Structure formats: C-alpha cells, structure tokens
Amino acid sequence: MRRWLPNPLVSLVLFLAWLLLAMSADPANLLLAAALAVAVPLATRSLAPEPARIARPAAIVRLGFVVLFDIVVANIQVARLILGPESAIRPRFVWVPLAVRDPNAIAALAGIVTMTPGTLSSDLSPDRRYLLVHAFNAPDEAALVAQIKARYEAPLLEIYR
Amino acid sequence: MSTLAYAADAAAALLLLAGALFALVGSWGLVKLGTFLKRLHGPTKSTTLGVGCVLVASMTHFALRGTPSAHELLITLCLFLTAPVSAHLMVKAALHLDPKIRPGPPPGGPAGD
C-alpha cells in the first residue's frame, strides 16, 4: 500500500481531477485516472515533504467557507482602497508567530493568507517559526496577527496532526 | 423560457458584470499604485473574486442548458494552487533585489539557525 500509494490523499485528488477534466466516468477514463493517481505521486515522491496527515473533514469544510467569505469581504475592501486616495493606504510587513509546525500546514496557511486579499505571505523565517506577511492596509499590527491566528491557523491546527 | 431560467440568466449576467468590475479594479490598482509591493495586491487579489464571479456565472449558464460543467471547479483549484506561489516568488524577488524594503528579523527569535 505505502509502496504504491505513498500519498493516498494526493492520489485521490488526482483521480478526481482527471475525471472532472474528462467529464466522464467511462472505463477508459477511470483506468487513465487510476494510472495517473499511481504514477504521479511515485514520480514526484522525492520532491514532496512528508505526506500530510489530515483529520476532521468538518473543520476543513468550515475553514473553506470562512476563507471564501473572507475573500469576498476583503476583496471589496481592497477594491475600495484602490479606488480611494493612495495616501490612505498603510502598507506594512508583519511577522506572524506560528503555532503550526507541520510543513504542509504552514504551506496551507501561507496560501490562505495570500488568497485572502490585503495580505500576502512573503517569507518564512529559517526556523519556520515566523511567517512574514505583507499587509496592504494594516493600521493595527496586533489585530492583523490575531485575525490570522484565530481565523486560519486555529482550524489548521485541528486539521493537520 | 421559464421564469426560473430567466432569473438564473439574469443572475449569471450580474455575476459576469461584477466579476469584470473586480478584474478591472485589480488591473487599475496595478497601474495606479506607487510601490511594487502595493501593486502586487491589486492583481493577485481583486482578480480572485473577479475570476470567481465569472466561473460561477459560467456554471449557472451551462447547467441551465443541460450541459453542466465541472471544469470551473478545476480552474478554481488551479488558481488557488498557483496564485499564491507566483505572488510568493515575486515578493521574494522584490526582497532580494531591494534589501532596503526587507523588515528586520522576527521579534524574540533567532532569525537564522
């Protein structure tokens, strides 16, 4: 099992992605999807960090909705800032101390921070304990850090274990 | 055309307009803002919602015509996987090219070990 499917989660995503791409579940596509699901993780095994260990599917769904909601809200905020006077924008770098340790979870957090408008993850300290975030408009540094930790990092701590 | 289909088409049209508006604002930010890091926020972000709106409109449109499509979900997935990576690479390049804009090391911890 581990030998042929070193990362079952990635295999599952690849399998479903191929079926979605082909928009059919006939035997030929099922076979091709299965072949990809086995071949790609094997070929990229040396690139990947340790496979993610994920628990609590409900927490994943909840986090997904929180992120979607934040994307919509924050997009409107950023659009208004762009259309308003540039002098009203207070950009800054913020170091966010991380409680998550799993490299996959840190990658997920960095991706979420970038996808939610107004923040951009820029760098990771070499000891992986701080994430450098560039904020488009952050009058209050502590509030931004608290928001990232409460809304995104806390669910990720539940999910990755 | 039934009332429901008409309403769904109207919703799709509104979503297309909203998506186009967000994409336009994002691009406007790219032109208008003063520094590189500020400019990066325009196109990487406002376009997320812009593309999202267009994709939902597309799904509505095709579901209505009996050819439901899931390709939009894949586009969303690829967008969410690739956009952070490209933005991250650009910030890294900017910090490398202009070390003056790089902030100090994190508080209370060794920066490099």
Interface residues (C-beta under 8 A of the other chain):
Chain A: A17 L20 L21 M23 I71 V72 A74 N75 V78 A79 I82 L83 E86 I89 P91 F93 W95 P97 A110 G111 T114 M115 P117 G118 L120 S121 S122 D123 S125 P126 D127 R129 Y130 L132 H134 F136
Chain B: F22 V25 G26 W28 G29 K32 L33 G34 T35 L37 K38 L40 H41 G42 T44 K45 S46 T48 L49 G52 S69 A70 H71 L73 L74 L77 F80 L81 A83 P84 A87 H88 V91 K92 L95 R102 P103 P105 P106 P107 G109 P110 A111 G112 D113
